[in-house]
């Protein structure tokens, strides 16, 4: 049934519909489900009689999201001399944001601002020696669990029987329960988790689809007044050079799955064919790729060959992408009227936080697990044990292939030179072809008339076909798989034991807030803000189908305002102005509505493929039939002693594998510069250096001990 509901959603997405006015209704005012509709969480229990506290109980809140702009209260930068929102209310510096005013109204508690405007880790660092001054505090889940075990934070698990909404969610998502369990011997929970969306795809390939159509579609041969030339071949075939491979795709109209064949006996491998010819004109390269598509797929795509890459029935792989990139780069005069086009770029080519997306992309191109892990670079193997991508030669072989692509000029020069060029610059000047990123924030440029003209579009493309070794057979499986799957984030909120002390009202109010956030109406409030920002029909929400559940549509005034105040960026608008999406469970339903029509189209294709099973992904459950599909917990229950040992492995941390802006990341460096670290000369030696010289083997042993404890704990609650 869940898959059928998801298919219904995906079909709607694929044609860009929001079924609002005629859809089921949700009763306004926190009344739970009604006969007319379904709320998020289905039949989640209500908690009116649980966790009582005195009206007006004050909670001192040292919580927010990374800056004073994204706290519970307005700061001067956002409020200025007074900011009027779509609900007609004017807010000043120091005022509580609309979402939290509504929480006060609905639950009867009051909030006092203690937030210092830091990241979660820095915020807790500020308060850890003065926890008696706050009642709720933000922090990283691992540190909160550590301090919880030490006795500084309230064990939420002791009160789960009084928190039916939160308990129901944990029961339905065992990987979430395992992630936030701070002590597997007692089952203690010291953190309320944060989800930036859940059980949904995160990053996806994005392309200038109009360029693909211009190059590949139509009758007869491709021609151009002028073109460049492909560079000398460096990249070698990843896919087979002979034989046949069957691939499951969603059919062109999105109604069913069908199997198509990649026939290498008939067409050869396009990379091998191009490599044998050597440098050629951009026109010749396009016609060679067109001929290959016709033969390899036996005319399946007809004259609309671009669908191999950008259609609902896309089936492209890494080799076909390289061939396309060669065509794109060599045909700059046709595509943008200049002599240069950049192939693959990142959102910010000088920001390591974004540059890491280049090796994230390598993972799905070449079938490598762990490069988009929820926990370091770990993944669960089909043997049930944890594996570390940094210690496996296959990882570096994939990076070698990316470096080969760069040597042919298929990766942006700015990325290779660490220069400050961003998505908007690539797109508004027609200088970039594709990158791997979040759909909503990147396809938003389609709405900018200065960036795109009629017919030009930047859109999500299907996840590629690769050879994945999931253990189902010795040779691997040619399929689509994405590891970029939403789960628990690394930050959360906790209740200070010294802060609430013996005050039962404070304790119950804090617990009630957490439980309410996981109720159906609480999920809506924490994602959308108050009812004034939501579209209504009389006293009911107007809804649409999202991931098999009815979610509200945003009000027209809200949609207008988020463009005026946040340039269409839903998350920035919600956090800065509404005070929603700061923690707990953020639904992507609001964000989806803020996605451009073009963005919804591409995401709809992918959602449809996920619903029909042609894109596989990790599960937020222990998949005992094949553990390879189990999502690794975001936090593992390592002990204080183990944490101290792990913190000593500096080369496994920010010293060599940093994920942030100005840090070093070895995997990025291998793509750009090759093997320059001591002892590293090739893929195999790089993996060995990490395992032996960087203490990777000891690290993995410690994490597997913790993983086994988590599994043992799961056995007691499963």
C-alpha positions in Angstrom: 0.0 0.0 0.0 2.8 2.4 0.8 4.3 1.9 -2.6 1.0 2.4 -4.3 0.5 5.7 -2.4 4.0 6.8 -3.3 3.3 6.0 -7.0 0.1 8.1 -6.9 2.2 11.0 -5.6 4.9 10.5 -8.2 2.5 10.4 -11.0 1.1 13.8 -9.8 4.6 15.2 -9.5 5.7 14.0 -13.0 3.1 16.3 -14.6 3.6 19.1 -12.1 0.2 19.0 -10.4 -0.8 20.1 -6.9 -4.2 18.6 -6.2 -5.3 21.3 -3.9 -8.8 22.7 -4.2 -10.5 19.4 -4.7 -8.5 17.4 -2.2 -9.3 16.1 1.3 -9.3 18.6 4.1 -7.5 18.7 7.5 -9.3 20.2 10.4 -7.6 23.4 11.6 -6.7 23.8 15.3 -4.9 20.7 16.2 -7.8 18.3 16.2 -6.0 15.4 14.8 -7.4 13.4 11.9 -10.9 14.0 10.7 -13.3 11.9 8.6 -12.5 14.1 5.6 -8.8 13.6 5.4 -5.5 12.2 6.7 -2.9 14.1 8.6 0.8 13.3 8.7 1.4 10.4 11.1 -2.0 8.8 10.3 -3.7 7.7 13.5 -1.1 9.0 15.9 -2.5 9.2 19.4 -3.3 12.5 21.0 -1.8 13.5 24.3 -4.3 15.9 25.9 -4.2 14.2 29.3 -0.4 13.4 29.4 2.4 15.5 30.9 0.3 18.2 32.6 2.0 21.4 33.8 0.9 24.8 35.2 -0.2 27.3 32.5 2.5 29.8 31.8 5.4 27.5 32.8 8.5 29.1 31.5 11.2 27.2 29.5 14.6 28.8 29.1 15.6 28.0 25.5 19.3 27.8 24.5 18.3 26.5 21.1 18.2 27.6 17.4 19.9 26.8 14.1 23.5 28.1 13.7 23.0 31.9 14.0 21.0 34.6 15.8 18.9 35.0 12.6 17.6 31.5 12.9 16.6 31.3 16.6 13.2 31.3 18.2 13.2 35.1 18.6 13.8 37.8 16.0 17.2 39.4 15.9 18.0 42.9 14.6 19.3 41.7 11.3 16.0 40.0 10.4 13.5 42.3 12.1 15.3 45.6 11.4 13.0 48.4 12.5 10.0 46.1 12.3 9.1 43.4 9.8 5.5 42.7 8.8 4.7 39.2 7.6 2.0 37.6 5.5 -0.3 37.2 8.6 -0.4 41.0 8.9 1.5 41.1 12.2 4.6 43.3 12.7 7.5 41.8 14.6 10.4 43.6 16.3 13.8 42.6 17.6 13.4 40.3 20.6 9.8 39.2 19.6 9.0 35.5 19.5 8.6 34.2 16.0 5.1 33.1 14.8 5.7 29.4 15.1 6.7 29.7 18.7 3.9 32.2 19.6 1.6 29.5 18.3 3.3 26.8 20.4 2.7 29.0 23.5 -0.9 29.4 22.5 -1.6 25.8 21.9 0.4 24.2 24.7 0.2 27.0 27.4 3.9 27.3 28.1 6.2 30.4 27.7 9.6 30.7 26.2 12.6 32.7 27.4 15.5 33.4 25.0 18.9 32.1 26.1 20.2 31.3 22.7 23.7 32.6 21.9 23.4 32.2 18.2 25.9 29.5 17.8 26.1 26.2 15.9 24.8 23.3 17.9 28.3 22.2 19.0 29.4 25.7 20.0 26.1 26.4 21.8 26.4 23.4 24.0 30.1 24.2 24.6 29.0 27.6 25.9 26.4 26.2 28.3 27.9 22.9 29.4 29.3 24.3 32.7 26.2 26.3 33.5 23.4 24.0 32.6 21.4 25.2 35.6 20.7 28.4 33.7 18.8 26.7 30.8 16.0 24.2 30.5 16.5 23.1 26.8 19.8 23.2 25.0 21.0 22.5 21.5 24.0 20.3 20.8 25.4 17.5 18.6 23.7 14.2 19.2 27.0 12.5 20.1 28.0 15.1 22.7 24.5 15.3 24.2 24.5 11.5 24.6 27.9 11.7 26.2 26.8 14.3 28.7 23.5 12.5 29.2 25.4 9.3 30.2 27.4 11.5 32.6 24.1 12.6 34.3 23.8 16.1 33.0 20.7 15.6 30.8 17.2 14.1 31.2 16.7 10.6 30.0 13.7 11.0 27.7 13.3 7.3 27.4 12.0 7.2 31.0 9.0 9.1 29.9 8.1 7.5 26.5 5.0 5.9 27.9 3.7 9.5 28.4 4.9 10.6 24.9 2.8 8.5 22.6 3.5 10.5 19.4 7.2 10.4 19.9 7.2 6.8 20.9 5.1 5.8 17.9 7.6 7.5 15.6 10.5 5.7 17.1 8.7 2.3 17.0 8.1 2.8 13.3 11.7 3.8 12.5 14.1 1.6 14.4 17.2 3.1 12.9 16.1 6.5 14.3 15.7 4.8 17.7 19.1 3.2 17.4 20.7 6.5 16.4 19.5 8.5 19.4 20.0 5.8 22.0 22.8 7.1 24.1 23.2 4.1 26.3 22.5 0.7 24.8 22.7 -1.1 28.2 19.7 1.0 29.5 18.0 2.2 26.3 18.5 5.8 27.5 17.7 8.7 25.1 19.1 12.1 25.8 18.4 13.9 22.5 15.3 14.8 20.6 16.3 14.2 16.9 16.2 16.7 14.0 15.2 15.7 10.5 15.7 17.9 7.5 13.1 15.8 5.7 13.1 12.0 6.3 13.1 8.9 4.1 13.4 10.9 0.9 16.2 11.5 -1.6 18.5 14.5 -1.0 21.0 15.2 -3.8 20.4 14.4 -7.5 22.1 15.1 -10.8 21.1 18.4 -12.4 21.6 19.2 -16.1 20.9 21.8 -18.7 18.4 19.6 -20.3 17.7 21.9 -23.2 21.4 21.5 -24.3 21.0 17.7 -24.2 17.9 18.0 -26.4 19.6 20.4 -28.8 22.5 18.0 -29.3 20.8 14.7 -29.5 17.2 15.1 -30.8 15.9 15.2 -34.3 16.0 13.4 -37.7 19.2 13.2 -39.7 22.7 14.1 -38.7 23.7 16.9 -36.3 25.3 19.9 -37.9 26.7 23.2 -36.6 28.3 26.2 -38.2 31.3 25.9 -35.9 32.4 23.6 -33.1 35.5 22.8 -31.0 37.3 19.5 -30.7 37.4 16.8 -28.1 40.6 16.4 -26.2 42.9 13.4 -26.3 41.1 10.5 -24.4 42.2 9.8 -20.9 39.0 8.3 -19.4 38.6 4.5 -20.1 35.4 2.5 -20.2 33.7 1.6 -16.9 30.7 -0.3 -18.3 31.2 -3.5 -20.4 32.5 -3.3 -24.0 30.6 -6.4 -25.2 27.6 -8.4 -24.3 24.2 -7.1 -23.2 22.8 -5.7 -19.9 19.1 -5.5 -19.0 18.0 -2.4 -17.1 14.6 -1.7 -15.5 13.2 1.8 -16.2 9.9 3.5 -15.7 8.2 3.8 -19.1 7.9 7.1 -20.8 4.4 7.9 -19.5 5.3 7.0 -15.9 2.7 4.2 -15.5 4.8 1.0 -15.2 8.2 -0.6 -15.2 9.7 -2.0 -18.3 13.1 -3.7 -19.1 15.3 -2.3 -21.8 18.7 -3.6 -23.0 22.0 -2.0 -23.4 23.4 -4.0 -26.4 27.2 -3.6 -26.5 27.5 -6.3 -29.2 25.4 -4.1 -31.6 26.8 -0.7 -30.6 30.1 -1.2 -28.8 31.0 0.9 -25.8 30.7 4.6 -26.7 33.8 5.6 -24.7 35.9 2.8 -26.3 34.6 3.8 -29.8 35.4 7.5 -29.2 38.8 6.6 -27.7 39.7 4.5 -30.7 39.1 7.5 -33.1 40.9 10.1 -30.9 40.3 13.8 -30.9 37.4 14.8 -33.2 35.2 17.7 -33.9 32.2 18.4 -31.7 29.9 17.6 -34.6 31.4 14.2 -35.2 31.3 13.4 -31.5 27.5 14.2 -31.4 26.8 12.1 -34.4 28.8 9.2 -33.0 26.8 9.4 -29.7 23.5 9.6 -31.6 24.4 6.5 -33.6 25.4 4.7 -30.5 22.1 5.4 -28.8 20.1 4.2 -31.8 22.0 0.9 -31.9 22.6 0.2 -28.2 18.9 0.7 -27.5 17.6 -0.7 -30.8 15.8 2.5 -31.6 13.9 2.6 -28.2 14.4 6.4 -27.8 13.6 7.2 -31.5 14.5 10.8 -32.4 14.1 11.9 -28.8 17.5 10.5 -27.8 17.8 13.0 -25.0 15.4 10.9 -23.0 18.3 8.5 -22.4 19.6 11.2 -20.0 16.7 13.5 -19.1 13.5 11.5 -19.7 11.3 9.6 -17.3 12.6 6.5 -19.0 16.3 7.5 -18.7 18.9 4.7 -18.4 22.2 6.6 -18.7 25.4 5.4 -17.1 28.9 6.9 -16.4 30.3 6.1 -19.8 27.4 7.6 -21.6 27.7 10.7 -19.5 31.4 11.0 -20.4 30.5 10.8 -24.0 27.8 13.4 -23.6 30.2 15.7 -21.6 32.7 15.4 -24.5 29.9 16.5 -26.9 28.9 19.4 -24.6 32.4 20.8 -24.1 33.3 20.5 -27.8 30.1 22.3 -28.9 30.3 25.5 -26.9 29.7 27.7 -30.0 26.4 26.0 -30.5 25.3 25.9 -26.9 26.4 29.3 -25.6 28.1 31.1 -28.5 31.5 31.1 -26.9 34.5 28.8 -27.1 34.1 27.3 -23.7 31.6 25.4 -21.6 32.3 23.8 -18.2 31.1 20.2 -17.8 30.6 19.2 -14.2 30.9 21.9 -11.5 29.9 22.3 -7.8 27.7 24.9 -6.2 30.7 26.8 -4.9 34.0 25.7 -6.6 36.1 27.2 -3.9 34.2 26.0 -0.8 35.2 22.6 0.5 31.7 22.1 1.9 30.4 22.1 -1.7 33.5 20.7 -3.4 32.9 17.4 -1.6 29.8 16.9 -3.8 32.2 15.9 -6.6 33.2 12.7 -4.8 29.6 12.3 -3.7 28.7 12.2 -7.4 31.5 9.7 -8.1 29.8 7.3 -5.7 26.6 7.0 -7.7 28.4 7.1 -11.0 30.7 4.2 -10.2 28.8 2.1 -7.6 30.8 3.0 -4.5 29.1 2.9 -1.0 30.0 5.2 1.9 30.7 8.4 0.0 27.3 9.9 1.1 27.0 8.1 4.4 25.0 9.4 7.3 27.9 8.6 9.5 31.5 9.5 8.5 32.2 7.3 5.5 30.6 4.1 6.9 28.1 1.8 5.4 26.6 -1.6 6.3 27.8 -4.4 4.2 25.8 -7.5 3.2 27.8 -9.3 5.9 26.1 -7.1 8.5 29.3 -5.4 9.5 30.3 -1.7 9.0 32.8 -0.8 6.2 34.7 2.4 5.7 34.9 3.8 2.1 38.1 5.5 2.9 39.8 2.2 3.4 38.6 0.6 0.2 40.5 0.7 -3.1 37.2 1.0 -5.1 36.8 4.5 -3.6 40.0 5.7 -5.0 39.5 4.0 -8.3 36.3 6.0 -8.7 38.2 9.2 -7.8 40.8 8.2 -10.4 38.1 8.1 -13.0 36.9 11.6 -12.0 40.5 12.8 -12.4 40.6 11.3 -15.8 37.5 13.2 -16.7 39.1 16.4 -15.4 42.2 15.7 -17.6 39.9 15.9 -20.6 38.4 19.2 -19.5 35.1 17.6 -18.4 35.2 19.0 -14.9 35.2 22.8 -14.4 38.5 24.7 -14.4 37.4 26.6 -11.3 37.0 23.4 -9.4 40.4 22.2 -10.4 42.0 25.5 -9.5 39.9 26.1 -6.4 38.5 29.4 -7.7 35.5 31.2 -6.5 32.7 30.5 -9.1 29.2 29.6 -8.0 26.1 28.0 -9.6 24.4 31.3 -10.4 27.5 32.4 -12.4 27.6 29.2 -14.3 23.9 29.3 -15.2 23.2 33.0 -15.9 26.2 33.2 -18.3 25.5 29.8 -19.9 28.9 28.6 -18.8 28.1 25.3 -17.0 26.3 22.1 -17.9 25.7 20.1 -14.7 26.3 19.4 -11.0 25.1 17.2 -8.2 23.1 19.0 -5.5 19.7 19.7 -3.9 16.9 20.2 -6.4 14.9 23.0 -4.8 17.8 25.4 -4.1 19.4 24.9 -7.4 16.5 24.8 -9.9 15.3 28.0 -8.4 17.4 29.8 -11.0 14.8 28.7 -13.6 12.6 31.5 -12.2 15.2 34.2 -12.8 14.4 35.8 -16.1 17.9 37.2 -16.3 19.3 33.7 -16.0 17.2 31.7 -18.4 15.3 32.6 -21.5 12.4 30.7 -23.1 13.1 27.0 -23.6 16.2 27.0 -21.4 16.0 24.9 -18.3 18.1 23.4 -15.5 16.5 20.3 -14.2 17.0 17.1 -12.2 18.0 14.1 -14.2 17.6 10.5 -13.3 20.1 8.7 -11.0 22.6 6.8 -13.2 22.9 3.0 -13.8 26.0 1.6 -12.2 27.3 -1.8 -11.0 26.5 -2.2 -7.3 27.8 -5.1 -5.2 24.9 -5.6 -2.9 25.8 -9.2 -2.4 22.9 -10.6 -4.4 25.4 -12.1 -6.9 29.2 -12.3 -7.3 29.4 -9.9 -10.3 27.3 -7.1 -8.9 24.0 -5.8 -10.1 23.5 -3.1 -12.8 20.9 -0.9 -11.2 20.2 2.6 -9.9 21.0 3.2 -6.2 21.3 6.3 -4.2 22.9 6.6 -0.8 21.8 10.3 -0.6 18.8 9.4 1.6 17.5 11.6 4.4 17.7 10.4 8.0 18.5 11.8 11.4 20.7 14.9 11.4 23.7 15.2 13.7 22.2 18.0 15.8 19.3 17.9 18.3 17.9 19.4 21.5 18.1 18.1 25.0 16.6 18.8 28.4 19.0 20.1 31.1 18.6 18.1 34.3 20.1 20.9 36.4 17.9 23.4 34.6 14.5 21.7 35.2 15.7 20.4 38.6 12.8 19.1 40.7 10.3 21.4 38.9 7.8 18.9 37.5 6.1 21.6 35.5 9.3 22.5 33.7 10.1 18.8 33.0 6.6 18.0 31.7 6.5 21.1 29.6 9.8 20.2 27.9 8.7 16.6 27.3 5.3 17.8 26.1 7.0 20.1 23.5 9.0 17.2 22.1 6.0 14.9 22.0 3.8 17.5 20.4 6.3 18.2 17.6 5.8 14.5 16.5 2.0 14.7 16.6 0.2 15.2 13.3 -0.6 18.9 13.9 2.8 19.4 15.5 4.6 18.2 12.4 2.6 20.7 10.3 3.4 23.6 12.7 7.1 22.8 12.9 7.3 22.6 9.1 4.8 25.4 7.9 4.4 27.7 10.8 1.0 28.8 12.1 -2.3 28.5 10.2 -2.3 32.1 9.0 0.5 31.0 6.6 -1.4 28.0 5.2 -4.2 27.9 2.5 -7.7 27.2 3.8 -11.1 26.4 2.6 -13.3 27.7 5.3 -11.9 26.3 8.5 -10.0 23.5 6.8 -6.6 23.2 5.3 -6.4 22.8 1.5 -4.2 19.8 0.9 -2.3 17.9 -1.7 -0.8 14.4 -1.7 2.9 14.2 -0.7 4.6 10.9 -0.1 1.3 9.2 0.4 -0.1 11.6 3.0 -2.2 14.8 2.8 -0.1 17.9 3.5 -1.4 21.5 3.5 -0.7 24.0 0.7 0.9 27.2 1.7 -1.1 30.4 1.4 -0.7 32.5 -1.7 0.6 35.4 0.5 3.2 33.1 2.0 4.4 32.0 -1.4 4.7 35.7 -2.5 6.5 36.6 0.8 9.1 33.9 0.7 10.2 35.1 -2.8 10.3 38.7 -1.6 12.1 38.0 1.6 14.2 34.9 0.8 14.4 34.8 -3.0 12.3 31.6 -3.0 14.5 29.7 -0.5 12.0 28.0 1.7 14.4 26.9 4.4 15.8 30.4 4.9 12.4 31.9 5.0 11.0 29.4 7.4 13.9 29.6 9.8 14.4 33.4 9.7 10.9 34.6 9.6 8.5 31.9 10.8 10.7 30.1 13.3 9.8 26.7 11.8 12.2 23.9 10.7 14.6 24.7 13.5 14.5 21.2 14.9 12.3 18.1 15.2 10.7 16.8 12.0 10.8 19.0 8.9 8.5 17.8 6.1 9.7 18.4 2.5 6.0 19.1 1.6 6.4 22.9 2.1 9.7 22.9 0.2 8.3 21.0 -2.7 5.6 23.7 -3.2 8.4 26.3 -3.4 10.2 24.3 -6.1 10.0 25.7 -9.6 7.8 24.0 -12.2 10.9 22.7 -13.9 12.3 21.5 -10.6 9.1 19.6 -9.8 9.2 18.0 -13.2 12.6 16.5 -12.7 12.1 15.6 -9.1 8.8 14.0 -10.1 10.6 11.6 -12.5 12.9 10.5 -9.8 10.1 10.2 -7.2 8.2 8.1 -9.6 11.2 5.8 -10.2 11.7 5.4 -6.4 8.0 4.6 -6.0 8.2 1.9 -8.7 11.4 0.5 -7.3 13.8 1.3 -10.2 15.8 3.5 -7.8 16.9 1.7 -4.7 18.1 3.3 -1.5 19.0 2.6 2.2 16.1 1.9 4.6 15.5 3.4 8.1 15.1 -0.2 9.3 17.3 -3.2 9.9 16.9 -5.0 6.6 17.7 -8.5 7.9 17.2 -10.2 4.5 20.1 -8.1 3.1 21.8 -5.8 5.6 23.5 -3.8 2.7 20.2 -1.9 2.4 20.2 -0.8 6.1 20.9 2.9 6.6 23.8 3.3 9.0 22.8 5.2 12.1 23.9 8.9 12.2 25.2 8.3 15.7 26.7 5.0 17.0 26.7 4.2 20.8 30.5 4.5 21.3 31.6 4.8 24.9 33.5 7.8 26.4 36.7 5.7 26.3 36.1 4.8 22.6 35.3 8.4 21.8 38.6 9.5 23.3 40.4 7.0 21.2 38.6 8.0 18.0 39.3 11.7 18.6 43.0 10.8 18.6 42.8 9.6 15.1 43.3 13.1 13.7 44.0 12.1 10.2 40.5 10.4 9.9 39.0 13.7 11.0 39.3 17.3 9.8 43.1 17.0 9.3 42.6 14.9 6.2 38.8 14.4 5.6 37.3 17.7 6.6 33.8 18.4 5.3 33.7 22.2 6.0 34.6 25.3 4.1 38.3 25.8 4.6 39.2 22.3 5.6 41.3 19.8 3.7 39.6 16.7 2.2 41.9 13.9 0.8 39.1 12.6 -1.5 38.8 16.0 -3.2 42.5 16.3 -3.4 42.8 12.9 -5.2 40.4 14.1 -7.9 42.4 17.4 -8.4 46.0 16.4 -7.8 46.3 12.7 -7.6 48.3 10.9 -4.9 50.5 13.3 -3.1 50.3 12.1 0.5 53.2 10.0 1.9 52.9 6.4 1.0 50.1 6.9 -1.5 50.9 6.0 -5.1 47.7 4.4 -6.4 44.2 3.4 -5.3 45.3 0.3 -3.4 48.1 2.0 -1.5 45.9 5.0 -0.6 43.4 2.6 1.0 46.2 0.9 2.9 47.7 4.1 4.2 44.3 5.1 5.6 43.8 1.7 7.2 47.2 1.4 8.6 49.0 4.8 9.0 45.8 6.8 9.8 44.5 4.2 12.3 41.5 3.4 10.0 41.6 -0.3 11.1 41.4 0.6 14.8 38.6 3.2 14.1 36.6 0.6 12.2 37.0 -2.0 14.9 35.7 0.5 17.5 32.7 1.5 15.3 31.8 -2.1 14.7 31.8 -2.8 18.4 29.3 0.1 18.9 27.3 -1.1 15.9 27.0 -4.6 17.5 25.8 -3.0 20.7 23.2 -1.1 18.7 22.1 -4.4 17.0 21.9 -6.2 20.3 19.8 -3.3 21.7 17.6 -3.5 18.7 17.0 -7.2 19.4 15.6 -6.3 22.8 13.0 -3.8 21.3 12.3 -5.3 17.9 
